[in-house]
């Protein structure tokens, strides 16, 4: 889809959350990839954390960032599979006011191009909570690249046409 060069680019303040019981700052390749991609696109890395696969811990992190006026958007990587420890979608459900079903559907369609039917194991999802977007990607670097390059790079660009998530930000808390 086209970028309208006559419109201003509005950087989004994005928090990156890695969901993992095993990763550390030293080996968080997916978080590093996501942070690099968003910076390359002109956005602001507003915060970054690694939180274990635990619903209360994830809800607490999501809530803290949702309540932070310096954060517009949260992108998580990891915890979206089907094993017992994969609980990121459940944490999103606990905080989201609205789920964005098309995000997961489109992610799996894009991912199918790379990994075939294995994409059905992904529960990638997205939602909105008190004016903050939350996008939950799988934990591989390939999935992060698919999600960013195939969806988020355009939808988080205020110049993207015919529409984008950024232009809706001022209206997310309307009642």
Buried (B, 14 or more C-beta within 10 A) or exposed (E): EEBEEEBEBBBBBBBBBBBBEEBEEEEBBBBBBBBEBBEEBEBBBBBBBBBBBBBEBBBBBBBEBBEBEEBBBBBBBBBBBEEEEBBBBEBBBBBBEEBBEEBBEBBBEBBBEBBEEEBEBBBBBBBBBEBBBBBBBBBBBEBBBBBBEBBBBBBBBBBBEEEBBBBEBEEBEEE
